[in-house]
Amino acid sequence: MEELLEERSRELCFESQRRIDLIRFNKFSEALEKLDKNLGRWNANVPELQANWASNKIWFPVPQPQRDLNINLVQNPGY
Protein backbone atom coordinates (compact mmCIF):
# COMPACT_ATOMS: atom_id res chain seq x y z
CA MET A 1 0.00 0.00 0.00
CA GLU A 2 2.87 2.37 0.86
CA GLU A 3 4.47 1.74 -2.51
CA LEU A 4 1.21 2.52 -4.29
CA LEU A 5 0.77 5.79 -2.38
CA GLU A 6 4.35 6.85 -3.09
CA GLU A 7 4.02 6.04 -6.78
CA ARG A 8 0.75 7.96 -7.06
CA SER A 9 2.30 10.93 -5.26
CA ARG A 10 4.92 11.18 -7.98
CA GLU A 11 2.72 10.38 -10.98
CA LEU A 12 -0.21 12.58 -9.96
CA CYS A 13 1.63 15.29 -8.05
CA PHE A 14 0.06 18.17 -9.99
CA GLU A 15 -3.41 16.69 -10.42
CA SER A 16 -4.73 17.39 -6.89
CA GLN A 17 -5.20 13.71 -6.06
CA ARG A 18 -2.76 13.40 -3.15
CA ARG A 19 -5.13 14.69 -0.47
CA ILE A 20 -7.89 12.32 -1.60
CA ASP A 21 -5.52 9.34 -1.63
CA LEU A 22 -4.23 10.13 1.83
CA ILE A 23 -7.76 10.47 3.20
CA ARG A 24 -8.84 7.22 1.52
CA PHE A 25 -5.99 5.30 3.16
CA ASN A 26 -6.29 7.13 6.50
CA LYS A 27 -2.79 8.61 6.16
CA PHE A 28 -3.56 12.33 5.94
CA SER A 29 -2.71 13.29 9.53
CA GLU A 30 0.43 11.16 9.45
CA ALA A 31 1.62 12.76 6.20
CA LEU A 32 0.99 16.26 7.55
CA GLU A 33 2.97 15.54 10.71
CA LYS A 34 5.93 14.22 8.66
CA LEU A 35 6.27 17.37 6.53
CA ASP A 36 9.62 19.09 7.05
CA LYS A 37 9.31 22.85 7.46
CA ASN A 38 12.98 23.37 6.57
CA LEU A 39 12.82 22.42 2.88
CA GLY A 40 12.68 25.92 1.45
CA ARG A 41 9.95 27.88 -0.23
CA TRP A 42 7.71 24.90 -1.06
CA ASN A 43 7.13 24.19 2.62
CA ALA A 44 6.91 27.76 3.91
CA ASN A 45 3.35 27.20 5.19
CA VAL A 46 4.02 23.87 6.92
CA PRO A 47 4.19 25.30 10.46
CA GLU A 48 0.80 27.00 9.96
CA LEU A 49 -0.73 23.85 8.48
CA GLN A 50 0.51 21.73 11.35
CA ALA A 51 -0.58 24.24 14.01
CA ASN A 52 -4.09 24.61 12.58
CA TRP A 53 -4.73 20.94 11.86
CA ALA A 54 -7.59 19.08 13.48
CA SER A 55 -8.86 15.64 12.50
CA ASN A 56 -12.34 16.99 11.70
CA LYS A 57 -10.81 19.12 8.93
CA ILE A 58 -10.37 16.10 6.68
CA TRP A 59 -13.85 16.75 5.30
CA PHE A 60 -14.96 20.07 3.90
CA PRO A 61 -18.07 21.78 5.27
CA VAL A 62 -21.35 21.16 3.48
CA PRO A 63 -22.34 24.48 1.86
CA GLN A 64 -25.33 26.16 3.48
CA PRO A 65 -27.23 26.59 0.17
CA GLN A 66 -27.07 22.81 -0.31
CA ARG A 67 -28.29 22.20 3.21
CA ASP A 68 -31.14 24.66 2.61
CA LEU A 69 -32.19 22.71 -0.49
CA ASN A 70 -32.05 19.33 1.23
CA ILE A 71 -33.10 19.26 4.88
CA ASN A 72 -31.74 15.71 5.23
CA LEU A 73 -28.15 16.89 4.84
CA VAL A 74 -26.24 17.38 8.04
CA GLN A 75 -23.13 19.46 8.52
CA ASN A 76 -19.83 17.61 8.83
CA PRO A 77 -18.53 17.49 12.43
CA GLY A 78 -16.59 20.55 13.55
CA TYR A 79 -18.22 23.08 11.23
N, CA, C and O atoms as a printed pandas DataFrame, in Angstrom:
     atom_number atom_name residue_name chain_id  residue_number  x_coord  y_coord  z_coord
0              1         N          MET        A               1    0.823   -1.184    0.000
1              2        CA          MET        A               1    0.000    0.000    0.000
2              3         C          MET        A               1    0.876    1.259    0.000
3              4         O          MET        A               1    0.588    2.235   -0.694
4              5         N          GLU        A               2    1.953    1.212    0.798
5              6        CA          GLU        A               2    2.866    2.371    0.860
6              7         C          GLU        A               2    3.487    2.645   -0.496
7              8         O          GLU        A               2    3.625    3.797   -0.909
8              9         N          GLU        A               3    3.859    1.579   -1.182
9             10        CA          GLU        A               3    4.471    1.739   -2.509
10            11         C          GLU        A               3    3.487    2.377   -3.489
11            12         O          GLU        A               3    3.860    3.241   -4.283
12            13         N          LEU        A               4    2.248    1.950   -3.425
13            14        CA          LEU        A               4    1.213    2.519   -4.290
14            15         C          LEU        A               4    1.028    4.012   -3.996
15            16         O          LEU        A               4    0.959    4.817   -4.924
16            17         N          LEU        A               5    0.950    4.379   -2.742
17            18        CA          LEU        A               5    0.774    5.787   -2.379
18            19         C          LEU        A               5    1.963    6.632   -2.830
19            20         O          LEU        A               5    1.783    7.742   -3.330
20            21         N          GLU        A               6    3.164    6.113   -2.658
21            22        CA          GLU        A               6    4.347    6.854   -3.088
22            23         C          GLU        A               6    4.380    7.022   -4.599
23            24         O          GLU        A               6    4.712    8.095   -5.103
24            25         N          GLU        A               7    4.039    5.969   -5.317
25            26        CA          GLU        A               7    4.019    6.045   -6.781
26            27         C          GLU        A               7    2.985    7.061   -7.255
27            28         O          GLU        A               7    3.263    7.877   -8.135
28            29         N          ARG        A               8    1.797    7.007   -6.670
29            30        CA          ARG        A               8    0.751    7.960   -7.065
30            31         C          ARG        A               8    1.133    9.396   -6.707
31            32         O          ARG        A               8    0.741   10.332   -7.404
32            33         N          SER        A               9    1.891    9.575   -5.632
33            34        CA          SER        A               9    2.299   10.930   -5.258
34            35         C          SER        A               9    3.236   11.528   -6.306
35            36         O          SER        A               9    3.233   12.738   -6.533
36            37         N          ARG        A              10    4.021   10.690   -6.928
37            38        CA          ARG        A              10    4.922   11.184   -7.984
38            39         C          ARG        A              10    4.195   11.334   -9.319
39            40         O          ARG        A              10    4.374   12.336  -10.013
40            41         N          GLU        A              11    3.386   10.357   -9.679
41            42        CA          GLU        A              11    2.716   10.380  -10.981
42            43         C          GLU        A              11    1.618   11.439  -11.063
43            44         O          GLU        A              11    1.396   12.032  -12.119
44            45         N          LEU        A              12    0.941   11.667   -9.953
45            46        CA          LEU        A              12   -0.213   12.576   -9.956
46            47         C          LEU        A              12    0.032   13.832   -9.129
47            48         O          LEU        A              12   -0.913   14.448   -8.637
48            49         N          CYS        A              13    1.285   14.209   -8.978
49            50        CA          CYS        A              13    1.625   15.289   -8.048
50            51         C          CYS        A              13    0.973   16.624   -8.384
51            52         O          CYS        A              13    0.757   17.433   -7.481
52            53         N          PHE        A              14    0.658   16.880   -9.629
53            54        CA          PHE        A              14    0.061   18.167   -9.990
54            55         C          PHE        A              14   -1.397   18.020  -10.419
55            56         O          PHE        A              14   -1.937   18.894  -11.098
56            57         N          GLU        A              15   -2.027   16.930  -10.029
57            58        CA          GLU        A              15   -3.414   16.694  -10.419
58            59         C          GLU        A              15   -4.371   16.718   -9.225
59            60         O          GLU        A              15   -5.519   16.290   -9.340
60            61         N          SER        A              16   -3.902   17.213   -8.093
61            62        CA          SER        A              16   -4.731   17.387   -6.892
62            63         C          SER        A              16   -5.370   16.094   -6.405
63            64         O          SER        A              16   -6.502   16.114   -5.922
64            65         N          GLN        A              17   -4.678   14.989   -6.519
65            66        CA          GLN        A              17   -5.202   13.714   -6.056
66            67         C          GLN        A              17   -4.587   13.262   -4.739
67            68         O          GLN        A              17   -5.118   12.356   -4.098
68            69         N          ARG        A              18   -3.488   13.866   -4.323
69            70        CA          ARG        A              18   -2.759   13.405   -3.151
70            71         C          ARG        A              18   -3.618   13.451   -1.884
71            72         O          ARG        A              18   -3.651   12.486   -1.120
72            73         N          ARG        A              19   -4.296   14.544   -1.668
73            74        CA          ARG        A              19   -5.130   14.689   -0.472
74            75         C          ARG        A              19   -6.194   13.591   -0.421
75            76         O          ARG        A              19   -6.418   12.988    0.628
76            77         N          ILE        A              20   -6.837   13.339   -1.539
77            78        CA          ILE        A              20   -7.889   12.324   -1.602
78            79         C          ILE        A              20   -7.315   10.943   -1.318
79            80         O          ILE        A              20   -7.919   10.160   -0.584
80            81         N          ASP        A              21   -6.156   10.635   -1.892
81            82        CA          ASP        A              21   -5.518    9.339   -1.633
82            83         C          ASP        A              21   -5.167    9.174   -0.162
83            84         O          ASP        A              21   -5.403    8.118    0.425
84            85         N          LEU        A              22   -4.608   10.213    0.425
85            86        CA          LEU        A              22   -4.227   10.134    1.835
86            87         C          LEU        A              22   -5.439    9.957    2.739
87            88         O          LEU        A              22   -5.377    9.215    3.719
88            89         N          ILE        A              23   -6.529   10.625    2.421
89            90        CA          ILE        A              23   -7.757   10.466    3.195
90            91         C          ILE        A              23   -8.293    9.044    3.027
91            92         O          ILE        A              23   -8.681    8.403    4.004
92            93         N          ARG        A              24   -8.313    8.561    1.800
93            94        CA          ARG        A              24   -8.839    7.219    1.521
94            95         C          ARG        A              24   -8.100    6.141    2.314
95            96         O          ARG        A              24   -8.714    5.185    2.787
96            97         N          PHE        A              25   -6.789    6.297    2.456
97            98        CA          PHE        A              25   -5.986    5.296    3.156
98            99         C          PHE        A              25   -5.700    5.679    4.611
99           100         O          PHE        A              25   -4.852    5.071    5.265
100          101         N          ASN        A              26   -6.411    6.687    5.108
101          102        CA          ASN        A              26   -6.285    7.130    6.498
102          103         C          ASN        A              26   -4.846    7.503    6.865
103          104         O          ASN        A              26   -4.350    7.142    7.932
104          105         N          LYS        A              27   -4.188    8.231    5.963
105          106        CA          LYS        A              27   -2.791    8.615    6.164
106          107         C          LYS        A              27   -2.603   10.129    6.147
107          108         O          LYS        A              27   -1.467   10.602    6.178
108          109         N          PHE        A              28   -3.680   10.892    6.099
109          110        CA          PHE        A              28   -3.562   12.335    5.937
110          111         C          PHE        A              28   -2.867   12.996    7.128
111          112         O          PHE        A              28   -1.933   13.776    6.946
112          113         N          SER        A              29   -3.314   12.691    8.329
113          114        CA          SER        A              29   -2.713   13.290    9.529
114          115         C          SER        A              29   -1.245   12.908    9.648
115          116         O          SER        A              29   -0.402   13.744    9.974
116          117         N          GLU        A              30   -0.947   11.650    9.385
117          118        CA          GLU        A              30    0.429   11.161    9.452
118          119         C          GLU        A              30    1.328   11.890    8.450
119          120         O          GLU        A              30    2.446   12.280    8.785
120          121         N          ALA        A              31    0.841   12.070    7.228
121          122        CA          ALA        A              31    1.623   12.758    6.199
122          123         C          ALA        A              31    1.851   14.220    6.566
123          124         O          ALA        A              31    2.932   14.755    6.317
124          125         N          LEU        A              32    0.861   14.865    7.146
125          126        CA          LEU        A              32    0.990   16.258    7.546
126          127         C          LEU        A              32    2.015   16.416    8.671
127          128         O          LEU        A              32    2.788   17.374    8.684
128          129         N          GLU        A              33    2.015   15.486    9.600
129          130        CA          GLU        A              33    2.972   15.541   10.709
130          131         C          GLU        A              33    4.409   15.323   10.231
131          132         O          GLU        A              33    5.344   15.864   10.822
132          133         N          LYS        A              34    4.593   14.532    9.162
133          134        CA          LYS        A              34    5.925   14.220    8.660
134          135         C          LYS        A              34    6.536   15.332    7.806
135          136         O          LYS        A              34    7.734   15.298    7.526
136          137         N          LEU        A              35    5.743   16.309    7.391
137          138        CA          LEU        A              35    6.272   17.374    6.531
138          139         C          LEU        A              35    7.397   18.122    7.241
139          140         O          LEU        A              35    7.296   18.448    8.424
140          141         N          ASP        A              36    8.459   18.384    6.502
141          142        CA          ASP        A              36    9.620   19.086    7.045
142          143         C          ASP        A              36    9.502   20.557    6.688
143          144         O          ASP        A              36    9.438   20.910    5.511
144          145         N          LYS        A              37    9.473   21.415    7.699
145          146        CA          LYS        A              37    9.312   22.853    7.458
146          147         C          LYS        A              37   10.598   23.518    7.013
147          148         O          LYS        A              37   10.598   24.719    6.744
148          149         N          ASN        A              38   11.689   22.784    6.926
149          150        CA          ASN        A              38   12.984   23.365    6.568
150          151         C          ASN        A              38   13.410   23.054    5.137
151          152         O          ASN        A              38   14.604   23.070    4.838
152          153         N          LEU        A              39   12.467   22.773    4.255
153          154        CA          LEU        A              39   12.825   22.422    2.882
154          155         C          LEU        A              39   12.661   23.579    1.898
155          156         O          LEU        A              39   12.480   23.342    0.704
156          157         N          GLY        A              40   12.718   24.786    2.358
157          158        CA          GLY        A              40   12.678   25.923    1.447
158          159         C          GLY        A              40   11.299   26.452    1.164
159          160         O          GLY        A              40   10.365   26.245    1.938
160          161         N          ARG        A              41   11.180   27.136    0.051
161          162        CA          ARG        A              41    9.952   27.876   -0.235
162          163         C          ARG        A              41    8.721   27.000   -0.409
163          164         O          ARG        A              41    7.611   27.467   -0.155
164          165         N          TRP        A              42    8.872   25.750   -0.830
165          166        CA          TRP        A              42    7.705   24.905   -1.058
166          167         C          TRP        A              42    7.005   24.550    0.251
167          168         O          TRP        A              42    5.805   24.274    0.259
168          169         N          ASN        A              43    7.734   24.557    1.331
169          170        CA          ASN        A              43    7.131   24.188    2.615
170          171         C          ASN        A              43    7.050   25.368    3.571
171          172         O          ASN        A              43    7.082   25.175    4.787
172          173         N          ALA        A              44    6.948   26.570    3.056
173          174        CA          ALA        A              44    6.911   27.761    3.906
174          175         C          ALA        A              44    5.685   27.787    4.811
175          176         O          ALA        A              44    5.740   28.375    5.891
176          177         N          ASN        A              45    4.591   27.173    4.408
177          178        CA          ASN        A              45    3.353   27.196    5.186
178          179         C          ASN        A              45    3.172   25.985    6.091
179          180         O          ASN        A              45    2.144   25.859    6.756
180          181         N          VAL        A              46    4.153   25.098    6.122
181          182        CA          VAL        A              46    4.018   23.875    6.915
182          183         C          VAL        A              46    3.760   24.153    8.387
183          184         O          VAL        A              46    2.871   23.518    8.956
184          185         N          PRO        A              47    4.481   25.063    9.045
185          186        CA          PRO        A              47    4.186   25.304   10.460
186          187         C          PRO        A              47    2.739   25.741   10.706
187          188         O          PRO        A              47    2.123   25.326   11.688
188          189         N          GLU        A              48    2.199   26.574    9.822
189          190        CA          GLU        A              48    0.804   27.003    9.962
190          191         C          GLU        A              48   -0.154   25.833    9.759
191          192         O          GLU        A              48   -1.118   25.675   10.508
192          193         N          LEU        A              49    0.119   25.011    8.736
193          194        CA          LEU        A              49   -0.732   23.850    8.479
194          195         C          LEU        A              49   -0.750   22.911    9.677
195          196         O          LEU        A              49   -1.809   22.445   10.099
196          197         N          GLN        A              50    0.429   22.641   10.219
197          198        CA          GLN        A              50    0.512   21.729   11.355
198          199         C          GLN        A              50   -0.146   22.312   12.603
199          200         O          GLN        A              50   -0.783   21.583   13.363
200          201         N          ALA        A              51    0.002   23.611   12.819
201          202        CA          ALA        A              51   -0.577   24.239   14.009
202          203         C          ALA        A              51   -2.106   24.305   13.937
203          204         O          ALA        A              51   -2.778   24.221   14.964
204          205         N          ASN        A              52   -2.648   24.454   12.741
205          206        CA          ASN        A              52   -4.092   24.614   12.584
206          207         C          ASN        A              52   -4.822   23.321   12.257
207          208         O          ASN        A              52   -6.027   23.339   12.004
208          209         N          TRP        A              53   -4.112   22.200   12.257
209          210        CA          TRP        A              53   -4.731   20.943   11.858
210          211         C          TRP        A              53   -5.582   20.346   12.981
211          212         O          TRP        A              53   -5.199   20.354   14.151
212          213         N          ALA        A              54   -6.719   19.841   12.595
213          214        CA          ALA        A              54   -7.593   19.077   13.485
214          215         C          ALA        A              54   -8.193   17.948   12.652
215          216         O          ALA        A              54   -8.454   18.127   11.463
216          217         N          SER        A              55   -8.409   16.811   13.254
217          218        CA          SER        A              55   -8.865   15.643   12.497
218          219         C          SER        A              55  -10.216   15.865   11.815
219          220         O          SER        A              55  -10.499   15.232   10.798
220          221         N          ASN        A              56  -11.046   16.744   12.353
221          222        CA          ASN        A              56  -12.336   16.994   11.703
222          223         C          ASN        A              56  -12.186   17.783   10.405
223          224         O          ASN        A              56  -13.144   17.890    9.640
224          225         N          LYS        A              57  -11.015   18.332   10.145
225          226        CA          LYS        A              57  -10.815   19.124    8.931
226          227         C          LYS        A              57  -10.515   18.277    7.695
227          228         O          LYS        A              57  -10.252   18.815    6.619
228          229         N          ILE        A              58  -10.554   16.971    7.848
229          230        CA          ILE        A              58  -10.367   16.101    6.677
230          231         C          ILE        A              58  -11.483   16.367    5.672
231          232         O          ILE        A              58  -11.241   16.438    4.467
232          233         N          TRP        A              59  -12.695   16.512    6.175
233          234        CA          TRP        A              59  -13.848   16.748    5.301
234          235         C          TRP        A              59  -14.153   18.232    5.235
235          236         O          TRP        A              59  -14.002   18.951    6.223
236          237         N          PHE        A              60  -14.576   18.681    4.082
237          238        CA          PHE        A              60  -14.962   20.068    3.904
238          239         C          PHE        A              60  -16.365   20.280    4.476
239          240         O          PHE        A              60  -17.126   19.323    4.617
240          241         N          PRO        A              61  -16.711   21.523    4.805
241          242        CA          PRO        A              61  -18.074   21.776    5.273
242          243         C          PRO        A              61  -19.074   21.630    4.124
243          244         O          PRO        A              61  -18.752   21.887    2.964
244          245         N          VAL        A              62  -20.274   21.219    4.471
245          246        CA          VAL        A              62  -21.348   21.156    3.476
246          247         C          VAL        A              62  -21.866   22.580    3.300
247          248         O          VAL        A              62  -22.249   23.213    4.284
248          249         N          PRO        A              63  -21.888   23.101    2.073
249          250        CA          PRO        A              63  -22.337   24.483    1.860
250          251         C          PRO        A              63  -23.778   24.695    2.339
251          252         O          PRO        A              63  -24.645   23.842    2.152
252          253         N          GLN        A              64  -24.003   25.839    2.953
253          254        CA          GLN        A              64  -25.332   26.163    3.478
254          255         C          GLN        A              64  -26.418   26.137    2.402
255          256         O          GLN        A              64  -27.506   25.627    2.669
256          257         N          PRO        A              65  -26.172   26.668    1.192
257          258        CA          PRO        A              65  -27.227   26.586    0.174
258          259         C          PRO        A              65  -27.651   25.143   -0.124
259          260         O          PRO        A              65  -28.826   24.889   -0.390
260          261         N          GLN        A              66  -26.717   24.208   -0.083
261          262        CA          GLN        A              66  -27.066   22.807   -0.312
262          263         C          GLN        A              66  -27.885   22.241    0.851
263          264         O          GLN        A              66  -28.805   21.448    0.654
264          265         N          ARG        A              67  -27.534   22.658    2.046
265          266        CA          ARG        A              67  -28.293   22.204    3.212
266          267         C          ARG        A              67  -29.691   22.814    3.223
267          268         O          ARG        A              67  -30.640   22.192    3.699
268          269         N          ASP        A              68  -29.816   24.032    2.698
269          270        CA          ASP        A              68  -31.142   24.659    2.612
270          271         C          ASP        A              68  -32.040   23.922    1.612
271          272         O          ASP        A              68  -33.248   23.801    1.815
272          273         N          LEU        A              69  -31.419   23.429    0.521
273          274        CA          LEU        A              69  -32.187   22.707   -0.491
274          275         C          LEU        A              69  -32.609   21.314   -0.023
275          276         O          LEU        A              69  -33.677   20.827   -0.393
276          277         N          ASN        A              70  -31.777   20.688    0.779
277          278        CA          ASN        A              70  -32.052   19.330    1.225
278          279         C          ASN        A              70  -31.956   19.282    2.748
279          280         O          ASN        A              70  -30.857   19.300    3.303
280          281         N          ILE        A              71  -33.091   19.223    3.414
281          282        CA          ILE        A              71  -33.102   19.264    4.879
282          283         C          ILE        A              71  -32.523   17.994    5.510
283          284         O          ILE        A              71  -32.264   17.968    6.713
284          285         N          ASN        A              72  -32.319   16.953    4.718
285          286        CA          ASN        A              72  -31.743   15.711    5.235
286          287         C          ASN        A              72  -30.222   15.766    5.353
287          288         O          ASN        A              72  -29.621   14.915    6.007
288          289         N          LEU        A              73  -29.607   16.746    4.733
289          290        CA          LEU        A              73  -28.150   16.885    4.837
290          291         C          LEU        A              73  -27.773   17.421    6.205
291          292         O          LEU        A              73  -28.422   18.326    6.729
292          293         N          VAL        A              74  -26.745   16.871    6.765
293          294        CA          VAL        A              74  -26.242   17.375    8.043
294          295         C          VAL        A              74  -24.824   17.886    7.821
295          296         O          VAL        A              74  -24.100   17.409    6.948
296          297         N          GLN        A              75  -24.453   18.859    8.627
297          298        CA          GLN        A              75  -23.133   19.458    8.524
298          299         C          GLN        A              75  -22.072   18.461    9.021
299          300         O          GLN        A              75  -22.307   17.722    9.977
300          301         N          ASN        A              76  -20.932   18.452    8.377
301          302        CA          ASN        A              76  -19.829   17.608    8.827
302          303         C          ASN        A              76  -19.368   18.076   10.210
303          304         O          ASN        A              76  -19.406   19.270   10.506
304          305         N          PRO        A              77  -18.935   17.138   11.053
305          306        CA          PRO        A              77  -18.529   17.494   12.427
306          307         C          PRO        A              77  -17.448   18.569   12.447
307          308         O          PRO        A              77  -16.514   18.548   11.645
308          309         N          GLY        A              78  -17.592   19.505   13.377
309          310        CA          GLY        A              78  -16.591   20.551   13.553
310          311         C          GLY        A              78  -16.862   21.837   12.790
311          312         O          GLY        A              78  -16.119   22.807   12.944
312          313         N          TYR        A              79  -17.900   21.870   11.976
313          314        CA          TYR        A              79  -18.223   23.082   11.225
314          315         C          TYR        A              79  -19.544   23.654   11.666
315          316         O          TYR        A              79  -19.978   24.680   11.141
